[in-house]
């Protein structure tokens, strides 16, 4: 039976989503919980591989469930075995053709900046604290508009991404203030490694008055990673939703 599970997790204690030889990962914790529940190993597919320190409110995974537990009981059963910083929000049986990654149409990420003088206590590890004065949200929003559309993202993605596979469509890119926070929301068909955090870093340069609005579009057109600014910290990034 093909099962879809929506996960929420606090990325501060993880070396990312993907299981690896060293470091605690979300994938490894989920597989361990499934093994404890069913006595069998499972292959798990995720909609996106979040970075070390990045969070999720709507990560989607799927796997072929080995065992007789009913789908409507699975989320609770997993939560009894998962650590406190990972939660299965819901689980359901889906058609065999469903794949968390390849069936996805869009992914929505949020990046949060905090531009007040005082450092965060309650939101530490969940935002990027920029204490140099209020960000120019209007300028950041104008710069973000130039990212919408289908582009080659070489300037903003990791050099490890294959050179011929760096074109993706950005459906929307918005910046707005919500209380003390400034939020960047990106919706795209797929996110290359480092893309969201690189964009967040570039827009911070505009918001701090260090670069003009047009600079972000110029960096994008250059297709040259050397032109991009420092990548924003992972703690401000959250995978909010996967749209099918």
Secondary structure, 3 states (H helix, E strand, C coil): CEEEEEEEECHHHCCCCCCCCCCCCHHHHHHHHHHHHHCCCCCCEECCCCCCCCEEEEEEEEEECCCCCCHHHHHHHHHCCCCCCEEEEEEEECCCCCCCCCCCCEEEEEEEEECCCCCCCCCCCCCEECCCCCCCHHHHHHHHHCCCEEEECCCCCCCCCCHHHCEEEEEEEEEEEECCEEEEEEEECCCCCCHHHHHHHHHHHHHCCCCCCHHHHHHHHHCCHHHCCCCCCHHHEEEEEEEC
